[in-house]
Amino acid sequence: MADEKKIELRVIAPTMATDKSPYKFEKSVDMAIMRCTTGDLGILPGRMPVSMVLGTGVLRIFDEDSETHMAILGGVAHAGDDVVTILSDAAFRPDEIDTQKISEEMSELRRLLDGTADLDEKHKYREDIHRMQVQLEVAKSEEK
């Protein structure tokens, strides 16, 4: 349906940029749903401008009859004039996620979590485990 409006979705992860493009993802899509620190927010064409702080979560991208996912590990986003720009330190497409490596790292973090009484360390280990769980969720979404 060529007449329908779309949003231009751009995901920028400066620490992960390549010489080819500053974008991890750039495409016109029907809708995007992102995890903000206050909950999920869906963006459709014609949305009033909004800026948000992103939490660690799955970016759900809808276009035509397909849904794709990316792991976004925090950042900020701005939506306005049918352009959504996400700036994150780390963003992963399903094909970039090494599930074996992440599973091994999660096992080690769980061992460290169980072995410490330090509350700051426990908090850090739990955050790291959550980031890895999001990546595994995105990798598994590609398998479906």
C-alpha positions as CSV (number, residue, x, y, z in Angstrom):
1,M,0.0,0.0,0.0
2,A,2.2,2.8,-1.3
3,D,-0.2,5.6,-0.3
4,E,0.0,4.8,3.5
5,K,2.3,7.0,5.5
6,K,5.3,5.5,7.2
7,I,7.9,6.6,9.8
8,E,11.6,6.7,9.1
9,L,13.2,4.7,11.9
10,R,16.9,5.2,12.5
11,V,18.9,3.4,15.2
12,I,22.4,4.9,15.9
13,A,24.9,3.1,18.1
14,P,28.1,5.3,17.9
15,T,30.3,2.8,19.7
16,M,29.2,0.1,17.2
17,A,29.3,2.2,14.0
18,T,31.0,1.0,10.9
19,D,32.7,2.9,8.0
20,K,29.7,2.0,5.9
21,S,27.0,3.7,7.9
22,P,26.5,5.4,11.2
23,Y,23.2,3.6,11.5
24,K,22.6,0.1,12.9
25,F,19.2,0.3,11.3
26,E,17.5,2.7,8.9
27,K,14.3,2.0,7.1
28,S,10.8,3.4,6.5
29,V,8.4,1.3,8.6
30,D,4.7,1.2,9.6
31,M,5.3,1.3,13.4
32,A,7.9,0.9,16.1
33,I,7.4,0.0,19.8
34,M,10.2,0.7,22.2
35,R,10.9,0.1,25.8
36,C,11.1,3.4,27.7
37,T,12.0,3.8,31.4
38,T,8.3,4.5,32.0
39,G,6.9,1.6,29.9
40,D,6.5,0.7,26.2
41,L,5.7,3.4,23.7
42,G,4.4,2.8,20.2
43,I,5.2,5.3,17.4
44,L,2.9,5.6,14.3
45,P,3.0,8.2,11.5
46,G,1.6,11.6,12.4
47,R,2.7,11.3,16.1
48,M,3.1,14.5,18.1
49,P,6.9,15.1,18.8
50,V,8.1,13.3,21.8
51,S,11.5,12.6,23.4
52,M,12.1,9.7,25.7
53,V,14.7,7.8,27.8
54,L,15.0,4.2,26.8
55,G,15.4,1.3,29.1
56,T,16.9,-2.0,28.2
57,G,14.4,-3.9,26.0
58,V,13.2,-5.1,22.7
59,L,12.6,-2.7,19.9
60,R,9.7,-4.1,17.9
61,I,9.6,-3.0,14.3
62,F,6.5,-3.5,12.1
63,D,6.5,-3.2,8.4
64,E,3.9,-4.6,6.0
65,D,3.1,-8.0,7.3
66,S,6.4,-8.6,9.2
67,E,7.8,-7.9,12.7
68,T,11.5,-7.7,13.4
69,H,13.2,-7.1,16.7
70,M,16.4,-5.4,17.9
71,A,17.9,-5.5,21.4
72,I,18.3,-1.9,22.6
73,L,20.5,-1.5,25.8
74,G,19.3,1.9,27.0
75,G,19.6,5.2,25.3
76,V,17.4,8.1,24.2
77,A,14.9,8.5,21.4
78,H,13.1,11.4,19.6
79,A,10.1,11.1,17.4
80,G,8.8,14.0,15.3
81,D,7.9,14.8,11.7
82,D,7.5,11.0,11.0
83,V,11.2,10.4,11.9
84,V,12.2,8.3,14.9
85,T,15.8,8.5,15.9
86,I,17.2,6.2,18.6
87,L,20.6,6.8,20.1
88,S,22.0,3.9,22.1
89,D,25.4,2.7,23.2
90,A,24.5,-0.8,22.2
91,A,21.9,-2.1,19.8
92,F,21.9,-5.7,18.3
93,R,20.1,-7.3,15.4
94,P,19.3,-11.0,15.9
95,D,22.0,-12.1,13.5
96,E,24.6,-10.2,15.6
97,I,23.9,-12.1,18.8
98,D,26.1,-15.1,19.9
99,T,23.6,-17.1,22.0
100,Q,26.2,-19.6,23.1
101,K,28.6,-16.9,24.4
102,I,25.8,-15.0,26.1
103,S,24.5,-18.1,27.8
104,E,28.0,-18.9,29.1
105,E,28.5,-15.3,30.4
106,M,25.0,-15.4,32.1
107,S,26.0,-18.6,33.9
108,E,29.2,-17.0,35.2
109,L,27.3,-13.8,36.3
110,R,24.7,-15.9,38.1
111,R,27.5,-17.7,39.9
112,L,29.0,-14.4,40.9
113,L,25.6,-13.0,42.0
114,D,25.1,-16.0,44.2
115,G,28.6,-15.6,45.7
116,T,28.4,-12.0,46.8
117,A,26.8,-10.2,49.7
118,D,27.7,-6.8,48.3
119,L,24.4,-5.0,47.3
120,D,26.1,-2.8,44.6
121,E,27.6,-5.9,43.0
122,K,24.3,-7.8,43.1
123,H,22.6,-4.8,41.4
124,K,25.3,-4.7,38.7
125,Y,25.1,-8.4,38.1
126,R,21.3,-8.3,37.8
127,E,21.4,-5.5,35.3
128,D,24.0,-7.3,33.2
129,I,21.9,-10.5,33.3
130,H,18.8,-8.5,32.2
131,R,20.8,-7.1,29.2
132,M,21.8,-10.6,28.2
133,Q,18.2,-11.9,28.6
134,V,17.0,-9.2,26.2
135,Q,19.6,-10.2,23.7
136,L,18.6,-13.9,23.9
137,E,15.0,-12.9,23.5
138,V,15.8,-11.1,20.3
139,A,17.9,-13.9,19.0
140,K,15.1,-16.4,19.7
141,S,12.6,-14.1,17.9
142,E,14.6,-14.7,14.7
143,E,14.3,-18.4,15.0
144,K,10.5,-18.3,14.9
